[in-house]
């Protein structure tokens, strides 16, 4: 650090906030404030018991993003053909007037359901993210079923526990064995490693990492298990087979807390390590060693991530892995049990914010992950309703991140579709819009955050002034409400702070001002509740080895207008491996996973210079023997494709992956690719059973040297 930077840091005041990005950690932040509109370095809050002073490098360098010269600063209206990148600047008033006019005309032609407000987790702040629902319900626009991230994982978890909560994630530090399964935590939720490594240092705990390639997290492991994508259920079954076979199952615990341990044991008799080795690509010795480690280590903590659920059999895989601590009885011990998300306990009353009382149950819902089929007129995806001819998009970039990218782009280019995108940068989606509105960033507005990966509700009060031009999501919803004739309805006319204060007071957490002093609230349930020692969340209090796939409770269930997805009858009665995945075949001999990059977060941070420099260029990790068989070397241009399309990448030879498996890390902007199309050209928008989701890591592909 140079002398000038040292002086700046010494002069900086410290403000407090929360990371807004789509990450389970939702870190508590200390922000260097260099002036009324400028920040310096961002640090993790040391006083927060989960963040514990540690944040990822990309957020630490947030000044690079918030003060980026390419930020959108003026409302823009398309001045040429769609996608031609020709714009004219207009006032906020003119832009919002045009959006309202187009929405009203669309509704007059085809009814209110032709308008589809579309959003997601570009900010995790409740006010700025979820306020769009208030406008949707007030105007009876098409509903939004948000499936792209959590559905497959949450379905598998709730199938077993009956509740979306688990052991205190800080208990990893009190474990004797931490199993990090299906999440590259070093890259996607660094605080998991903080607590796991503390257990190693203080207790000599073993860290086990289970994933599909030798990633940054696996390099921290004492035991690393690299398996083929979509085969986690087979590994889990073989582990439980060994536990029963070798007397390591806690039969007393299961008799009290589980539904059908005898049925599970009988089912698993043929699910041997030999059986699982043939499916997973692991050796028999690796499976046996892992089973004996968790079977003889009572304080084993299973930290189950999202990544391994992003297969068409992902819910089955999650449930199978979750069943292991129920067989060992690890839930009985501090530092034992399992955790995926605390989203089920961090409840704030958002009825007024979201206009819940205004919701009309007769209005259809459309599936977020199926935006490609929706926008290209697929009648099943539209549920028999009118085509979508008007959209407001906030907090997401579907032309880059959604499955079946070619369909998505084709839909956005329709002449009869009007699209308004409210964004911070000119994303791939913004480039296809009719109106682009400049958005504030998290330090430039008030909001409140829930940390699904921990146990905190954290305040993020406005700390700096935005540049002249950008305005928050809340402002846009309020102004459109006025123009569309619904501003008199409940929830409209309140400020961001007033909405936050209402939520805090209903939760008994004080006022906005008092919460500014507290900074966060720790809502972790007590030990007995968190470990389900008073019973699991199902009505009979039992853990479900035999899940009720179509009938389970939980926040992931689709609305009635959507119903169940996929071949529910093919979901197994007990934990198992099911080939609902895109199995490799002679025409598509490789399996592709689109794993997260360290310096990007979905499509965020791909615009910052340090992130682009670290990641280099879009690459495909390929086993050296596969590359040799296909006749190309390290750095070669390769074409990868399937029936959805084809993409050109550069090969990086890498022996930390099974043969027949290829990995594309990170969602690069489409323009970063040679042909202007990104990796999600290859991912499918079909909805897995039973409640949908996006199977981003489940793609059969062919691979060859690029022409």
N, C-alpha and C positions, 0 to 999 in steps of 0.2 A: 504494500500500500504506500503511495507517495505521500509527501508532506501535506499537500493540499487536501487529500482525502482524509488524512489523520485529523486535520483541523476541522474539516466538515463533520466528521464523526463525533469529535469532542463537543461540537456545538449542537448536535442533533438532540431534539427532544424525542422521547419514546412514546409512541401511541400503541394502542392495543386493538387487536382484531382477530379474525379467524380466516383461515384459508378457504376460499369459496369454491375451489375446483372439485371435480368429480372424483374424489378419493375418499376412502373410508376413514382416513385419519382426521380430516377436518381440523388441522393443527391450530392450536392457539398461538398467536403471533405477537411479537414485539417489533414495532416498525420504527425505523429511524426517520424522523420528520425534519427535513432540511429547510422547509419553508412552507407557506400556506398552500402551495401546489406542487411540492416536490418531496420525494422520499429518497432515502439511501438504502442501506442493507436491511433485509428482513431476517429476524432471528426467531427460533422457536422459544416459546415461553417456558422458562425453567420452572416456574411455580406450578405449571399445569402437570399433574401427575402422570398423564398419558403422553403428551407431547414431550415432556421432560427435556426441553431445550433443543430438540433435534427436529430439523425440517429438511426437505429435499433441496438440492442445489438449485433447481429451476425456480422455486419460489423464493429462495434466499436472494436471487438475482432479479426480483420482480421489477426493480426500477428500470431494467432494460425493456420490460414489456409495457409498463404503464406510461413511460416517457418515449415510447417508440415513435420515430418520425412518420411511420406509415399508418398510425391510428386514423380511423375515420373521424372527421371533425365537422362535416356538413351533411345535411340531408341531401340525398341524390335521387333524381328521377331518370329512368332510362330514356336515352335520346336516340337510340338506334335499334337494331334488331336484338332480340333476346340473346344474351350471352356474348354480345359484340363488345362489351366493356366501354360503351359510349354513354356518358352521363352529363347531366346538367345540374348545377347546384340550385336548390330552392330553399325557401324559408321553412321552418318547422310547421308553421301554420298551413302553408300550402301543401306540404307533404301529408300532414295528417288529414287535411280536408280531402285530398285525393284518395287516401286509403279508405276513409269513411264512405266516400261516394261510391267507390268500387264495391265495397262490401254491401252497401244498400242495394245497388243495381243487381248484384249477383243473387241476393236474397229475393228480390222481386221476381227474378226470372225462374229460379229453381227451388226456392224455399231456404230456410235458415241453415239447413244441414249442408248446404253447398259450401259454407265457410268452415274452414278447419284451422283453428289456432293450434300451432305445433311448437313444442318447446321441449327442453330437457335440462340437463344438469351442468350446463356451462357455468352457472352459478348454483351453489347449493343453498343460497340464502332463501329463506321461505318467502319473504315479501317480494323480492325481485324475480324469483322463479315461479311461484305458484299463483301470483295475482292474476295471471292471464286466465285462470280458471273462472274467476269472478265475471270477467267479460263473456267468456264462453257460456256460462250458465244463464246469465242475464239475457243474452241474445239467442239462446237455444241453438247455438252452433254445434257442429258435430263434436262428439266427445273424443277424448284422447286416452287411449290405453297404452301406458308407458311400459314397454316390454324389453327394451333393448339391452338393459343391464342386469336387472335383478331376478327376473322371473324364474329362470331355470334353477338358480341357486336357492332362492327362497322357497320354492316349491319342494325341493328335496329336503331342506332343513325342517320345514314345518311338517312335512310328512312324518318325520320321526318324532320331533319334540312337541309339536302342537303349538309352538309359540316362537316368535322371532326374537329370541334373546339367548344368552348363554353365560358361561362363566366370565367373571371379570377379566378383561384382556390383560390387565396389569398383573394378573396371577401367573402369567408366563414367567415372570421373574422368580417365582417360587416353585417352579417345576423342576423335575429331575430329567424330563425328556420333553422337548418341544417339537411337535410334528407340524411343519409348515407345508401344507398340501394344496397345490394348485394355485399358488400366488407367488409371483416374483416380488417378494416384499421389499427388497432393496430398491427396486425400481418403482413400485406402485404404492407402497405404504411403509415407509422406512421405519416408523415407530414400532412396528412388530419386531424388527431386529433389535431395537433398543432394549426391549424387555427380554427377548430370548437370549441375547448375548450377556445380559446381566445374570441370568440364571446359570449360564455356562461359567462365568467368572466367579460367582459367589457360591455356587452349589455343585459345580462340575457337571452340570446338565449336558446331555447329548442333544444336538440339534439334527433333526432328520428333515430333509427337503425332498418332496416328491413332485416331479414336474416332467415335462416332455423334452427338456433340453438342459444342458449344463449352463444355466444362466447365472447372473450375479449373486442370487440368493443361494443357489446350490454350492457356489464356491465357498460359502461360509459354513457349510454343513459338515458334521461328523459322519453322517451317512447320507449319501445322495442316491436317489432311485430315479433313473430316467426310463420312462415307459412310453409306449405308443399312445398317441392321442385317442381319447375316448375309451380307454381300457381301465380306468381307475376302479370301476366296480369289480372287475375281475381280481385286481390286487386286494381290495378290501375283503372280498369273499374268501380268498385263499388265506389271508391273515386270520380271519375268524375261524376258518377250518382248523388251522394250527392251534388256536387258542382252545377250542373245544377238544381237539385230539390230544393235546398235551397237558390237560388239566389246568390251564391258565385262565379259563373263563370263570367269572365270579357268579356262580349259580345262585347263591343267596341273594345277591343284588338283583339279578334278573327276575327271580321269583317274586320279588317285591315290586319292582319298577318297570318290568317289560311285559309285553302282551303275549308273545308266543315263543319263548326261548326253545322249547322242545321242537316246535315246527321249524325254527331257524336252523337248529343243529342238524335235523334230518335233511333239510334242504342242502346244507353245506357239505354233506358227506362226499359228494362227487366234485366239489369245488376245491380241488387239491392244489398245492403249489405247482405240480407238474402241469395241471390244466391251465392255471393262470400264467405260467411262464410262456406257454405257447401263444397266448393272447397278447400279453403285455410286452414281450420282448425282454423282460427281466429274467435273471437266472433263478433257479430253484433256491440256491443258497442265499441270494439277496432277499427273497420273500421270507424264507425261514428265519433269517437273522432279524429282519424288521419285526416279524410277529413275536419272536421271543423277547426283543427289546421292550416293546410296548406291553407284552404280557407279564413281564417280571418287574416293570417299573410302574408302581401304582400312581405316582404323580406324573402322569403323561398328559400333556395339554395338546389337543388337536386344534390348530389354527387353520380353518378351512376357508379357502379363498373363492373368488369368482371364476378364475381362469379355467379350472377343470370342469366347470359346469357349462361352458360355452360349446357344448356338443349337443347333438340331437338326443342323446341319452344322458344329458347333463344332470337332470333332476335325480335320475336313478343313481348316478355316480355320487352325488352329494349325499343322498340318503345312505348309500352303502358305506361310505367313509365314516359318516356320523354314527353308524351302528357299532363301530369298533369300541369306543369308550363305554357304550352300554353293555357290551359283552364283558369287558375287563372290569367294569364297576369304577372306572376312573373318576366319574362324577362325584364320588363320595369324598374326594380329597381336595384340599386347597392346593392349587397348582395342577389340578387334574380336570378332566372333562373336555369340553369343546367350546369353541366360539366361532361364529361367523358374522353376526350383526346384532347390534342392540337396537335396531330401528323400532322394534316392538315395544320398547320401554320409554323411548324419548318422545313422548306424545305431547304436542302442543295443540291447543284448540284453534284450528285454522278455518272454522266454519265461516266467519265473517270475511276473512281475507279471500277465501276461495268462492264465496257466494254459494255455499252448499245448499242452503234453503231454496235457492232459485233453480236448482237442477230439476229438469224435466226427465223422468225415467223413460219416457217414450223416445227420447232422442238417441240415435245410434252412436256407438263408439267405433272409432277406427284405430287400427293397430299401428303404433309408431314404427315398428320394425318393418312393416309391410308398405311403407310409403311408396316404393316403386310400383307394386301392383295397384295401389290405390290411385296414384296419379296417372297411370296408364289405362284406367278404366276397367280393371278386373272386377267383374260383378260380384264375385265372392268376397273380395277384399272390401268392396263398398257396401256389403250387406243389403243389397237390393235398393239402396238409396241413390240419390242424385250424384253425379260426378262432383268432385271437388273443383271449384272454379275460383276460389279466393282463399288466401292463406296469410296469416301473420306468424312469423317465425322468430322466436327468441331463444337464446342460450343453447343453440345447437347448429350443426353444420351438416345436414343430411346428405347433401350432394357429395360429401367426402366420407362421412362415417357410416352411412346406412348401407345395408346389404343391397346387392344387385344394382350397383351404381349406374349401369347403363340405363336401366329402367327409370331410376330416379331422375337422371338428367333428361331423358326423353320426356318425362312428365313435366318437369319444370319448363321445358321449351315449348309447351303447348301454347298456342296463340290465345286460347280461351281461358287460360289460368292467369290470374293476377296474384302476385306474390310481393309482400312487404317483409323485408328482413331487417331486424334490429340487431346491429352487430358492432363489435369493437374494431374489426379489421375487414378488409375486402376478401372474405372467404370464398371458397368454391360455390357455396350456396348464394352468397350475396351477389356474385357475378351473374347469376341467372335470374335475379330479381327484377321487379319493375320499380320498386322504391326501396332505397336503403337508408336506414336511420342510424345515426352514430350513437353508440351506447357508452355509458359510464363503466368504470371498473370498480372493484369491490371497495377500495379505500375512498371512493368518491360518493358513496351513498350509505344510508343506514340499512342494516339488515341483521338477522339472527340466524344461527346455524345449528344443526343437529349433527353429531358425529356418529354415524352408524358403526364405525369401527372401534368406538370407545363408549364412553358413558356421559359425555358432556353436552350441554347446550351452551353455546358460546355467542357472545354479542360481538357484532362487527359494526361499531358506530362509524359514521363518516369522519375521516381524518384529514383529508385534503380536498381542495377545490378541483373539479375537473377542468380540462381546457374549455375554452369557449366553444360550445357546439354540442358535445355529447350530453345526453340526458338518460335517466334511469328507466328501467322497465316499468316501474310504478307510474312514472309520469306518462308514459305512452298509453298504458291501460286507462288511466284516469281521463286523459284527453280524448281518447277514442270513445270512452263511455259517454262523455258530453256530446260528442258529435253523432253518436248512434242512439241517443235518447234513453240511456239507462242510468245516467249519473245520479238519479234520485233513489236508486235501489240500494238495499242494505249492503254495506261494505264500501261503497263509493264515497268520495268526499273526505276520506281520512288520509292523514299523512303517513309516511313510512313509520315514523316513531309512534304514532297513535296505534297503528296495527300491532307493532311489537309490544307496546305496553298492554294492550288488550290480551295478547297471548300470555304474557308474563303474569298478569294479574289472575287470569283464569287458572294458571298452573300454580299459583301461590308463590311466585318467585319475585314479588315486589314490583317496582316501577322501572321505567327505562333508566332514570337517574341512578337509582340504587343498584341496578344491574351493571351500570357502567363501572361502579366501584368494585362489584363482585367479579366481573369479567366473564365468569362462567358458573354453571351449576352442575354438580356431580350427581347424577341420577341413578348410579349403579344400585341395583337391588341388593339386599343382604345376601349372605352366603347361601343360606338354605333355599332362598328363592332362585338365585342365579344358577345353582347347581341342581335345581328341580328335586330337592330332597323332600319337599312336601307334595311331590307329584309333578308329572309333566303336564303340558298344556292341554292335552286331550281330556275329554269329559271323565274318563275313568282314571286319569292320572298316570297312565302307562306310556312308556316309550313304545312306538309302533315299529316292530320289526316287519309286520305285515301292514304296509301303508294302504290307506284308502285314497288312492290317487285322485279320483274324480270328486270326492266328497270332503276333502280336508278343509280346515279353516285357514284363514290367513289373508294378508293384504295383497297377495299376488293374484288372487282369483280374478278372472275376467268378468266384465259386466254381462248381464244376461243376454244382451243383444249379440254378444260374441260367442258365448258358450265355450265348450271344450274344443281343444285342438288335437289333431293328429290321431294316430292309432292308440287310443288309451287302453284298448284291450290287449295291446302288446307290451304294456308296462308290467314288470314282474311282480309276483305276489310277495316275494321276499327279495332282499338284496341280491343282485346278480349282474352279469354282463349281458347287455342286449345290443345287437347290431342294428340299432336304429340310425346309426351314423352313416355317413357317406363312405362306405368301405371301398378301398382301392380295388381297381379292376385292371384288366390288360390295357384298356384304352386310357386309364387314369391311374398309373401305378404309384403315384405319390400322394401323401396326405399333407395338406397345408394348414398351418396355424398362423394367425396374424397377431402375434404377441406384442405387448406394450414395449415401447422404447423408453430408455431411462430419462431422456431429456424432453420428451413430448408427453402430453397428457391428452389422449384422444387426439383431436386436431389442434388443441391449444399448445402454445409455446413453439409451434413449428415456424412461427414468424420471427422469433428472437434469434439474433446472430449467434450467441453462445450455444444455444440448443442445436441450431443447424450445423455449426462447426463440429460439435461433439458427435453428432449422429452421422455426418459425412454425406451419404447419399442413400437412396433406397436400395437395399441389398436383400439377397435371399441366402439364408444359411443352408448349405448343402453338404452332405457327408462326402468326404474326398473320394470314397469308392464309388458312390453314385455318379459323381462328376466324371471320374475316369471312365466309367462304363458308357457315359453319354458323350465323351470326347471333348470336354471343355475343362479349363483350369481356373485358378483363382482370379477373380476380377473380370471374368468373361461376361459378355452380355448374354442373358438367357431369357427365353420366352417361356412363361408359365401360363397354363390355360385350362379351361374346362368348357362345358356347354354354355356357360354364361358369358365367356369372353376370354381375352388373353391380355397379359401385361408383360412388359419388358423390365427386367431388373438386372443388377450386376451380382454375380455369384460371389459369395465368400465361403471358402472351404472351411468346414468346421466339423470336427469329429465328436463333438459333444451332443450329438443327436442320433437317434436310431436311423439306420438305413431305410430309405423309403419315406422319410419324414423331412419336410422342408419348413423353415421358419422365416416369415417376413416380419421384422420388428418395426413397430411404429406406424402411425397413419400419417404419411407424408401428404402434403397438398397435391392435388392431381397434377398441377403444373410442374411439380418436381420430377415427374415421371416422363420418360422419353416420348410417349404418345399422348400425354395429357390425361391419362386415366390411372387411377390409383388402385390399390390392392383390393378394395371392396367391389371391384368388377367381378371378382371370383367368388364372393361369399353369397350364400343363399338367403332369401327372404321367406322361405317356407317356415311355418310356425311349428315347433316341436310340441309333442304331447307333454303334459295335459293342458298347460295354461299359456303356451307360447313363450317367446324369447328369441334371441338372435344367436345362432350357432356359428359364431365368427371363426372358431378354431376347428371347424369340422367341414373340410373341403377336399374332395378328391380332385387331383389335377394331373396333367401331363407336363413334362419339362423337357426342353431341348435347347440347343444353342440358337440364339436369335438370328434371324436372317439378316 
